[in-house]
Amino acid sequence: MIGSQEPRIKLEPEIITSDGGDAAQLMAAYGNRLDTWQKNIIDCWLGRDVSGQYTVYSAGLSVPRQNGKNVCLEAREFYGAVVNGERILHTAHQVKTGKKAFRRLVSMFTDKRHPEIMDLVKHISYVNGEERIELNNGASVEFATRSKQSARGFDAISLVVYDEAQELTDEQQEAITATLSASNTGTRQIIYTGTPPYPTCLGTVFKRFRANCLRDRGKHSAWFQWS
């Protein structure tokens, strides 16, 4: 069964070109083949303006559980690291969620069927609380569970991913925002992915970001929501 490929709410800036097609091909070759809705999201996240800069500074994705939103993150992170040489910080609310995301991305870099990808790897740390992938091109993908001190030890991050963003608090976001800086490609981006917040959810950032996107109609932000 194939569900709806179009979200109920879709807000995004105008794009001239996109690296999304290249990211989708990369995933098809080394990871999971993207569905149409996932390709549309990656096209948005990697869309460029007339000057060649990414049009989306911050993006939100709200999808019910077990529908494949993490594949979108894998596609963005894999392309960002391998092609753009970005320094990426992937944060999650729960330890087990971060570890699962780490293992899935690591599997793409350690698949013996693809020695050309394995050759890109400089170092992989499996130490609890210090999980990260470092590439020879200077890129890195680091994984952290969010807390008041979750930004410690991270420098010059150009892409921040907030997984389980429905749980993200202002205090946690403030601690991580200081790590952001432009990458060697001149890009900087924040991505929020989560599920619709439950009534007693303590997170405030995800709901506010959605409201801001609806108000601003996607000037430099994007919001995709299946509900």
N, C-alpha and C positions, 0 to 999 in steps of 0.2 A: 504494500500500500504506500502510495506517495502522497504526503500531505500538501497543504497549500505552500506554494513556492513564493508567494507574495505576502508580506507582512500586513497586519491591519493598520499599523502606523509606520510610515516611512518618510523620514526627513533627512535630506542630505544636500550639501553644497553642489553647485554646478561644477562638473569636471570636464576637462578638455581631452585628456588621455588618462590611462590607468595602467599601472603595473600588475593589476589583478589577474590578467590573462597569463602572464609569466608565472605568477605565484601559483595559480591553479595547475599549470603544466608541471611545475616543480613538485607539487604535492602528488599529482597523478603518477609521477615517475618514482617518488621516494616515500610516499605516505599513502594517504587516502584520497581517492578521486572525489572531488567536491560535487555536491548536488547543486542544482541551479540557484537555490536561495543562498547557499554558502558562497558561490561565485559572485553573486550580486553584492554581498556584504564586503568581500575582499576587493572587488572593483571600487567600492566606495572608500574603504579604508586606505587604499593605495592610489586613489585618484589624484591627478595633478592639474594645476591651473596653467595659464598661458606662460608663466615664468618657469614652469617645470617643478614647482614646489608642491608638496602634498597639500591638498585643500582642506583636509580634515585635521583639526588640531586635537579634537576630543570626540570620541564616539561611544554610543551606548547600544547594547544589544540585550533585549529582554525576550527570553524564550523559555517555555516550560521545560522541566527537567527531562533528561534522556532524549533530547532531540538533535544533538550534534553540534551545539554551539562551540564546544571545545575544539572541534576540528577547524573552525574558523581561526581560533587563536593559534593553533599549531601552524596553519598556513601562513599567518602573518608573522609569527616568530621565526619560522624556518626561512622564509624569504628574507626577512629583515636581517637575520644573522648571516646567511650564506651569501646573499647578493649585495646587501647594503652595508654590511659590517657594523650593524647597530649594537649598542649595549642595551640590553633589555632586562627589565625587572618584572617578574611574574609573581604577583602576590595573591594569596588566597586566605579565606577566613579560617578554614580548618586545615590542620596538618595533613590529613589523609588526602585532601583535594590537591594540595600543592605537590605532594609526592606522586600522585597519579599523573598529573600533568608533566612532571619531570621525567617519569619513566617513559611516558609515551613519546616525548620529544627525543629523549636519549636513544630510544629504539631506532629512530630514523638516522641517527648519526653513527650507530654501531652495527648496522645491518651488513653482514659480510658479503651480501650480494652486490653491494655498492661501495667498492673500495675507494672510488673517487670521492665519496662523501666522508668516509672514514679518514681519508688523508687530510681533510680540512681541520680535523680535531687536534687541538693543542693539549687540552686536559679536560677531564670530566671528574668532578668531585661528587662522591656519593655520601659524604659525611652528613649526618643528621643536622639540619639547620644551616648547612653550608652547601646545599646542592647547587651545582652550576655547570654550565657547558662553556668552554672557552675555545675559540677557533683561531687558526693561524692568521687570519685577516684582521685580528683585533676585536672581533665581535665576541659578545658573551651573552648568555641567557642565565640569569640568576633567579632562584626561587626562594620565597620567604613567606612565612605565616605572619599575618598582620598583627601588630601590637603598637603600643606607644613608642617603642624603640625599634620598630621594624625597618627603619631607614639606615640604621647604623651599619657602616662598612660598605655602603654602596656609593659609588662616585660616577659622575658624568653619564647618567642614564638618559637615553634619548627616547625610549619607549617604556611606558609603565602600563602594565596590564593588571586590572583589578578583577580577578575572578571572584565569583560569589559576591558581586558588588552590592547586592541587596542588603548585605550585612555591614557595608563600609560606613564607618563613622567619621565625623569631621576631624576628630583628634587623630585618627589613623591616617587620614588623607593628608593632613597638615605635616605629619612626620615624614611622609614619603615625597611630597611635592618638592622638597628642597633638593632631591637627588636629580631632578630633571635638568638636562642641558642639551643644546643642539648637537646632533650627531655630526660625523664627518661629511655627511651628505647635506647638512643644513636642516635636517628634519627633527621634529620633536612631536610626540603624540602620546595621548592618554586614551586607553580603551577600557570601558566598563562593560562587563558581561555578567548577567545574573538572571534569576528567575523572578517572576512577579512577587513582590514582598508580601509576606503573611501579616495578619493584623497586628501581631505583637513584635514585629521585626524592629530591632533597635537602630538599624541603619538609616541614615538621613540623606546621604550623598546621592544615592541612585535615584531616589524620588525627586530630589531637587534638580538633578541634572536633566531628568525627563521633562520636568516643568519648564526649565529654561529653554530646552530645545523646542518645545511646543510654542513657546512665546517668541523665540527668535527665528523660528522657521528655518533652521539649519544654515546659518551664515558660514560659520567655520566648524560647526559641530554636526554630528549625525546621530539619528536615533532610529533603530529598527525594532519593532515590537510585534511579536505574534501572541495573540490573546483572544 
